[in-house]
Amino acid sequence: MSNEKLKVLAVVGTLHNASIVRTVLLNVAERFRAADCEVDVLDFQAEPLPLFNPDTSYKSENYPALKARVDKADILILATPDYHGSISSGLKSFLDHFWHEFAGKLFVTIVASHEKGLTVTDQLRTVARQCYAWTLPYGVSFNEREDTQEGKVTSDALLKRLEMCTRDGVVYGKMLAAQRRADIGGMDAGFLARYRKK
């Protein structure tokens, strides 16, 4: 297995200034950093991403730099509020910009919800499957009123869940990243052979 540092792109799927989604995601990002991962945080509040338009988005001046960040990532941590049982528009626009770049990578999902976030987590799993990515076999969901206070994570149960998802993200992220590199760089007839440069 490669000793190359695991690269993580943590996507803040909210524009709300006081959102606890950002707080929880940054907590997880620090945990991945502490596990010796290289972490890049994409926050649409600081780096606005226009609504995806297939006619213009790929030609925008910001697209090549963002694509390079997605290409580089081994793991994508996707955090979103639950809006009517669905993901936020900001996160949806991000996901719409890419698909080819997600193949063989790991999605780690985090959802702020009063309803356990099950439909949102399922939607993110569907996106992963459609884009040939992997997900952890569980998502992390939390309730702002029960799990946080004054912008901090206060629930022991949530803290344990974040510790678990970091551990599993690192372990399985490394396995998948190593296999992805081997498949793309090799000669075997695996699924990722189609991603080899010709």
N, C-alpha and C positions, 0 to 999 in steps of 0.2 A: 504494500500500500504506500502511496506517495506521502512524503512529509510536507508537501505543499500546503500553505495555510488555506484553510477553508474561507471562502469569500461569501459574505452575506449581504444581501440588499434588503434593508428593512423599510417597508413602504407604509407611510402614515396615510391611511385612506380617509382622511377627514380634513376639512378646511376650518372647522370650528376652533377658535382660538383657545378656549378653555376645555377642550375635549380630553376626557380621561383616556381615550384611545391612544393619544400621543404619549401620555404619561406611562401607560402600561407597555407600549411598544418600546419606548426608550429604556425602560427597566429591562426588558428582554434583550435589547441591543447591548446593554452593558454586560449582561450575563454572557452573551456570545463573545464579547471582547475579552472578558475574564477567562474564557475557555480558549483563548489564543486564536480567535477568528479575526479576520479583517472585515470590519463592518462599515457599510456605507448606508446612511439614512437618507431616504428620499421623502421629503416633506413638501406636499403640494402648496402649503401656505407660503413657504420660502421660495419654492420653485414651481410656479403655476404651470399646469399642463392643460392646454386647451382641450375641449371636447374632441374626441377622435373624429377625423374626417378623412376617409380613404383617398380623397382627391388631393388633399393638401398636407396632411400630417407628416407623411414621409419626406416631404420637401422642406419642412420648416427648419430653421437654422438650429434649433435646439435638439432636433431628433437624433442626429448622429452621436452626440455626446451621451444622451440618455440610452440609446441602443448599446453603446459600448459598456455602460454600467450594467445593463441587464445581461449582456453577453458574458461579462466577467463573473457574474454571480453564480455560485454553486447552490445557494439556498435563497429563496425569497420568503421573507416573513411579511405576510399580508395582514394588516390590521384595519378593521373597519367597524363603524357603528352599524347596528341593525336598523335599516330604514324600511319599514313596512315589510319586514321579512326578507329583505334583499340587501345587497351590498351598496355602498355609497356610490354616487355618480363619479366622484374623483377616482376611486379605485377601479370602477368599471372602465373608465376612459383609459387608465393606465393599461389594464389588461387588454383592451381592444387594440392598443398600439402594437402589441407583440403576440406572438404565438410560437413561431419557429424557434425563438430564443429560449423558450421554456423547456424544450424537450430534454428528458433525462434528468431534470433538476428537481429539487425538493421544495414543496410549498409547506410552510408552517403558518397556520391560520389562527387569528386572534379576533374575537368578536365581542363588542360591548352590546349587551342585549338585556331586556327585561323578560325575554321569553326563551332564554337558554341559547339563542342564536343558531338553532339547528338547521333552519332552512338556509341561512346565510352560509354556514359551514358547508352544507351540501352543495350550494351553488359554486363555492370556491373549489370543491372537489371535482365538480363537473367541468369547470374551466381547466383544471389540471389534467383531467383525463382527456379532454378534447385537444389539449396542446401537448399531449404525450409526456406530461410531467408526473411526479409522484407527490403524495401528501403523507403526512403522518397519519396513522390510523385513527386519530382523534383530533379535535380542535380544542382551543382554549376559549372559553367564553366567561364573561364576568358581568356582574350587575353593579353599576356605578354606586347605587345607594348602599348595597350590602358589602361590597369589596374594597371600596376606597373612601377616603375622607380627606378633604382639603387638598385634593390633587396628589394624594399618595396612596399606594397600595397598602391596605391595612389588614386584609384578610389572610390569615395563615393558610387557609385552603388554597387561595389564589396564588400565594407565594410558592407553595409546594408545587402547584400545577405549572407555574412558570419555570421553576427549577427542573421539573421533569421534562417539559417541552424543550428546554435548552439542552439538556443531556441527550435526549433522543434526537434532536435536530443535529447536534454535532456528530453523534455516533453514525446515524444513518446518512447524514449529509456527506460525511467522509467516504462512506462505502459507495454511495451513488456517484459522487464526483470522481472517485478513482475509476469506477467501472465506465463512467461516461467518457473519460479521457482515453481509457484503453480501447473502448469500442470505436470511438471516432479516429483514433490513431492506428487502429489495427487493420486486419484484413478479413476478419470473420464476417459472416453474413448475418449479424445481428440487426435489430431494428435501427440503431443509431448509425449504421453504415451509410444511410442516406444523407447524413449530416457531414460526411467527409468532404473536404475541399478537393475539387477535381483539378 
